[in-house]
Amino acid sequence: MNMKKIEELIERNVSREEAKKLLTEKEFKEFEKLLYMKSVLSEMQVKPPTDMEKRVLSKLAKKEKTERRFFGKKFNLVFAFIIIAVFVGVLITRGFIPSLSPVNPQTQNRAIAPPSGSSGNAGGISSQNKKGLQMSSPIAPDYLIKVVVSTETDAQKVRSVIRNYCKKALPNGICEIESENFEEFIKELGKYGKVEYKENSAVKDVTKTGITVKVEVIVQ
Amino acid sequence: MDEENLIERLKRNDERAQEEFIKKYSGFLFNVALQILRRRDVAEDVAEDTLLIGLQKIKDFKGRSKLSTWLYRIAVNRAKQVILKEAREDSLKGKLVLMSQQTSFVPEEYRKDAKKEIIWRGMDLLKDREREIITLVDIYGLKYEEVAEILGIPIGTVRSRISRARERLKEIIEERNFFDTEISNK
């Protein structure tokens, strides 16, 4: 029996009458069987459930919503991270985190020092700022000294004494002298004029080794 | 041309195109899944999943094959995953039974028709490959060229495979007196 021939006729959709002419009786019987089986098979499509479309669309909508929510959350996290990073950055640059701050604390203290030209006592500075000076500022002197001389020559000599005793010149005309030389320094100044001095009790720098003085020379 | 148009619209998330897509392919995918899995509930799930994947991944579809080919492959892979998963679960429970070998289920539509029921049960005894080609050619009525593309085999192989599968099925159902009345009446 030529099965290939039978299959060929089925593939070509040849009619029963035509197939009968082309095939032997036995082959035709087989042809008919296959044709009948094929016709039953062609009706064997099972219909999908009617709500499949609805179900797929609702699943799709749900998935899209979940994805959007996920990406939304992700975006929020990134956004929150950026805000925190900016905030920490501002804190660091403003010096609120000293260990990370790029600003020199010395410079910072200088920023709150009294403006140049003002007296060493820094009368306009609040008590809080005075505390700051107490800790580390070399600007506010321990003693304010006034030397009244009669001639310009004496004034120059007084300035020369100051230069001799001054071991460290500080801003605003303040000098740091050795503690043990303080009395001798006053005596030397006294040689050229009348010396008045008072201790600046509010300002004390405990870290320094010498005594800081600001000398005002007045020619009368 | 119609298919290209549909794909373009799907890529733009056109809702009407999505509905059209589901209507066009739900039957095909459901029948493919049903013939592989032999169970209505899981076949429905596989068909739905395939449609969903199709809609979600349509942007990645390059158009190198027909949409039906692409979807068929997704459905077959999903169905195989289900079979493997159930087989694993069954083996854990100590009973290794593949879903495709379970013969108790007969679709509602076939129960009313003795001939169809015989064929359905006969198909249970076919190899997966044989059942696959009969589903595509005889149940779903695809042309040999389309089947060759879907299965990725030469058209000659489609011819020989369908011929063998039909012959096997004919033998099985013949034993169950499938042809007795019909053929003798002619």
Interface residues (C-beta under 8 A of the other chain):
Chain A: M3 K4 E7 E11 K29 E32 K33 L34 Y36 M37 K38 V40 L41 S42 E43 M44 Q45 V46 K47 P48 P49 M52 E53 R55 V56 L57 K59 L60 K63
Chain B: Q18 E19 I22 K23 S26 G27 F30 N31 L34 R40 E44 A47 E48 L51 L52 L55 Q56 P107 E109 Y110 K115 K116 I119 W120 I134 D138 I139 Y140 G141 Y144 R159 I162 S163 R166 E167 L169 K170 I173 E174 F178 F179 E182 I183 K186
